[in-house]
Amino acid sequence: MSLPLADVTIVDFSRILSGPYATMILADLGATVIKVERPGRGDGARALPPLKDGKSAYFAAVNRGKRSIALDLEDETDRALLGRLLTRADVLVENFRPGTMARLGLGWEDLQPRFPALIYASVSGYGQTGPDARRPSYDAIVQARGGLMGLTGQPGAPARAGSSIGDLAGALFLAQGILAALYDRTKTGRGRRVDVGLLDAQLALMEQAVAQTAIGPAPQAAGTRHPAIAPCEAVAASDGPFLLAAGTDAQFERLCLTLQLPLADDPRFADNTARLTHARLLKRLIEAATLEHPRSHWLARLTAAGIPCAPIQPMDQVVKDPQLLARNMIVDVLDRFGRAAFKAAGNPIKMSEMEDRPARPAAPELDGNRGDILRWLHED
């Protein structure tokens, strides 16, 4: 079996999450990722909780299978070593605030003439252009500014999403941009600049909200309710809520039969548009039936009827979900001695002739691969 990016080398200056998550995806697909870190300190994520035996599980999950070399970019010897690395590299990744790499003499304009085949990929809060390009940002900032926070939670009570979706969206778009640039280079022989802003990426995920706002009125927070499908939200059973969705007329008819609700011929619920208009009433009518039995009863019956539904699982149940386990989506991250040390999400990209291993290589120790990297640089 072969990994599709086995011949790609990435020099990775990024830290914390957005850049490292993008390079983690590429490393899982076979790329060699060399983290360039600050001597003595390294990536700040090395100290982020949760910690186990003094090691960050957060860092291990996002940096598994990478290599590390510590370089002082103000030292002439280390700068020369970096130049040799870039000569062998296909991609440079960085997620500093715009202008930082240029001040170090490592901006796109500095490197492109020297390394014309190098792909230069940047992810930052606001991108490389625009009036706010050099402003600092964090995941929660782009969730707030990009509209997600205002639509998450209940009306009047904005909430941060339960994961760092702003950072992760930027990472996913960055990885796609890198892959597109690698493909283009096979035709042109030249690298490209890839520029992703976290705010841009967050907005790109607001597909229904943008479309709705353009024709008005703007969407509002609605808890678990889907803005364009009814019923599609959490409903109460006798022992707590679960999620159901009947996105087609046929599914709604089966839902009514399963719950023994005489609604299929009611004009207020004749189609999805009508059901959206009366979504609050529809939920109350559904719950009049679902409150009679526990969640397990309804999940079994709805599943048998072909109606999409799911428990609202806490994470300690998610990591034991048999479907996720069958898809190898909970993997071990090894330590440097080859022992299982941490758990992490697996690779959702399943591909023919690509091994999907249940364990992933260790995250690197700071500067832990210097010797191997130097030997590699001396190879023909």
N, C-alpha and C positions, 0 to 999 in steps of 0.2 A: 504494500500500500504506500502511496505517496501523498504528501501534503501539497496543496496547490501553490503555496507561496514559499516553497522550500529554497528557492534560489534568490529570495529577496532579503536584503539587509537594511535594517532601519536603525538610524542613530536617533535616540529618543531623549530630548532635553526636558520633556514634560514631567509634571509632578502632580500629586494629589489624585485627581480623578479623570477629568475630561480627556486629556491627552493619553494618560496611561490606560484608560479603558479602551480607547481606540487601538492602541498598540497591542493590548491584550487580545483583542479580536484577531488581529493580524498574526500575532504569535501562535494562537490556537490553530490558525490556518497554515502554519509552517514557517512564517518569517522569523529570521534571527533579529531579535530586538536587543540593542545595546543601550542601556540606560547610562547617560552621562550625568553624574551627580556631583554635588559639592563635597569636597574633602571634609571629613569629620562629621558632617551633618546629614548629607544625602537628602533624598526626597522626604519632605515633611510628613508624608503619610506613614513613614516608618514608626512614628510615635502615636498614631491615632488609634483609639480603642475600636473594637475590643482587643485586649491583649491576652496572650497566652504564653507563659514562660518568658515574658519580656518582649515577645514578638507580636507585631500587629497582624491580626487576622485580616483586617481591611487591606493592608499593604500586600499581604500574601495572595489574597484573592485576585487583586487587580494586576499584580506584577509577576504572576506565576510564569515560569519558563523563560524569563528574560535574563540578561546578563548585566553586570554592573561594572563601570569603571569610574573612578573619581578623578576629575580633572579640575585644576585651578586655571580658569580661563584667562587669568592675568599673568600666568607663568609662561615664559617663552617655550620651555620644553614641552609643557602640556598642550600649548597651542599647536606646536608642530605635530604632536601625536594626534590631536583632533583633526588636523589637516589630512593626515594619513588615513584616519578613519573615514573621512568624508570622500576620499578618493575611492574607497571600496564600497561606499554606501549607495543604496538606491533611493532612500527616503530620509529626510530629516523631519522630525516632529517636534514642535515646541508649543507651549501654552502660556508663555509670559504675556504681560501687558504689552500691547504694541509699542515699539520703540526700544524695548529692552535688548533684544538681540542685535539691533542695529548699533546700539551704543557699545556693544562688545565687538563690533566689526563682523557680526555673523548674520546680518540681515539678508533678505533675498537678493537685494541689489548688490551686496558684497560677494555673495557666494555664487550667484548664477553665472557670472562670467568665468569663474574659476572651475566650476563643476556644472557644465551645461546640461548634463543628463540627470542631475540631482532633482528629485521632487521635494519641494519645500512646503510642508504642511503646518499650518498654524490654526489653533483654536483659541479664542479669547472671548471675553464677556460680550463685546459689542462688534467684533470683527476689526479689520484693519483700516476701515474708512468710516466716514460719518462724524458728526459733531461730538459723539460720546466715545469714540474709538479708544481713547486712552484712559477712560474712567475705570476704576476697579469694579469688580463684580463677583458675585457668588451665585451658586445654584438658586438659593431662595430669592435673590434679587431678580433673576430672570423669570422665575415662576410668578413673582408679583407683577413685574412690568409687562410680561408677555401674555397676561390674561388668565393663566391656568389657576393661580391662587384664588382669583375672584370667582371662578366657576367650580372650585373644589370646596366641599363642605356644604353647609346650609346657608340659606339667604341671610345676609348680614353677619355671617361668621366665616370669613375666608380662612382657608386652611392650606398649609403646605402639603403637597403630595407626599405619600409615605416613602418615596425613594427620591434620589437626586435626579429627577427626570430632566431638568435643564442641562446639567452636566452630561448626562447619558445621551440625550438627544444630540448634543454637539459632538460627542464621541462617535456616535453611529454615522452621522453625516460626514465627519472627518474621514472615517474609514472608507466610506463609499467614494469620497473624493480622491483619496489615495489610490484606490483600486482603478478608478477611471483614468487617473493620470498615468498609472503603470501601463494600462492598456494602450493609451495614446502614445506613450513612449516607444512601444514596439513598432509603431508606424513612423514616428518622426525622429526618434533618437534623442529627443530633448525632454527635459523635465518641465514641470509646470508649478506655479504657485497655487496652493490650495488654501483658501481663506474661509474659515467657518466661525461665525459669531454665535455664542450661546443664545442670545436673545432671538436671533434669526431662527435658530434651530427650534427653540421653544414655540415661536409663532407658527413654524411649519407644521407642528403637531396639532394645531388648533383648527383643523380642516373644516369641521362643521360650524364652529363659532365664527370664523372669518366669513364663510359663505352666508350665514344667517345675518350677521351684522351688516353686510353689504346691502341687504334688501330690507333690513329692520323688521322688528325691534331686536336689539342686541340680546343674546341669551343671558340668563341669570343662573346663579347656583341652584341646583335642584337635588342635592344629596346624591343618592344612587341612581336617580331616574335618568334614563337616556333622553337626550334632547330631541331625537327624531324618530323614536320607536316606542310604541305603547301596546301592551305593557312590557316594560323592561326596567326593572328596579327590584330592590329588596322588599319583600313582603314578610309579614309576621306569621310564624307558626306558634303552636302552644308553648314551645320551649326556646323561641328566639327567631331571628330573621334568616332568610335564605334568599338567593337571587333567582328570579325566573325571567325569561324573555320569550315573547311570542311575536316574532317579527314579520310573520306572514299571516294572511287570512286563514290559511289551512291550519297553521299552528294555533291561532286564536280559537278556531272552532274546536280543535282537540283539547285545548285548555279548558274551554267551557264544559265539554263532555266530562273531562277528568274531575273537575271541581263540582260538577252538577249545577252549573250556573246557567239560567235561561237567558243568555245574553247574545247568542250568535245571531239572532234575528232582530235585535234591538238596533234601531237606526243610529243611536248615539255611539255605537261601537261597530258600525257596518264595515269600516275600513280603517287603515292606520291613521289617516288624517282625522277622522272622527274620534278615534280612540285617544289621540293626542289631545284633542280639545277637551275631552272628559277624563283625562288621566287620573286626576285626584279621586273622582267618583269611582272610576274603575278599580283603583287600588283598594278602596274601602269595600267594594263588593267582593273582590277576590279574597281579602282578608277575613270577611265574614265566613268564608269556607275554610281557609287555611288555618285559622286559629283553633279549629276543632281537633287538630292532630299535630304531632311533633314533626320537626323538619325531616327526620329520616323517612317517615311515612310519605311525605309529599315528594321528596327527592326520588324515591323509588318509583312512585306512580307516574310522576311527570317524565322521568327518564324512559320508562316503559312506553309512554305515549309519544315519545319522540319530541318532547318539548325541551328546549335548552334550559338548563337549570344548574345551580351549583351551590354548595355550602359556602358561607363566608368564612374562610379558614384563617386562623391565626398562623403565624409563621412556623410554630412548632409542629403544626399539622401539615403545612405545605411541604416541609422538607421530608415528610414521610408519605406524601401522596403517591400512590402506586403508578399513576400515569407518568408522573415526573421521574420516578425511579426507573420505570421501564424505558424511558427516553434518555437515561443517563444524564439527567439534568442536575443531579446533586453529586459532585465529585470530590475526591480527596485532593488536597494540595499537600505535597510532601515537604519534609524539611530537608536540610542539606545532607542528612544521613539516609535519605530514602524512606523515612517513616512517615505514615499518614499523620499530619499535624493539624490541618484545618479543613473545614468544609467550604465549598464555594459552588456557585451556580456553574453548570456545565455550558457547553457550546451549543446554542440552538440551531446552528447550521449543520445539518446532517447531509453528507455528500457521499456518493458512491466512491468506492476505493479510497476512502479516507478513514483511518482508524479513529474511533471515538472512545478514547481511553477513560476508564473509571478513575484514574489518578493522574494528576498533572504535576509537572516538575516544580521544584521549589522556586520560590521567589529568591532573588540573589541577595547575598550579603553585600553590604556597601563595599565597593571596590573589590568584590570577591572574585571577579573574573579577569583581573588585570593581566595575569600571566598568560591565560589562554588567548586573550585578545592580542597581546603583543606577539605571541607566536603566530597567530593567524595573519597579522599584518606583515610578518617576515616571509610568509609563504609566497611562492611564485604567483 
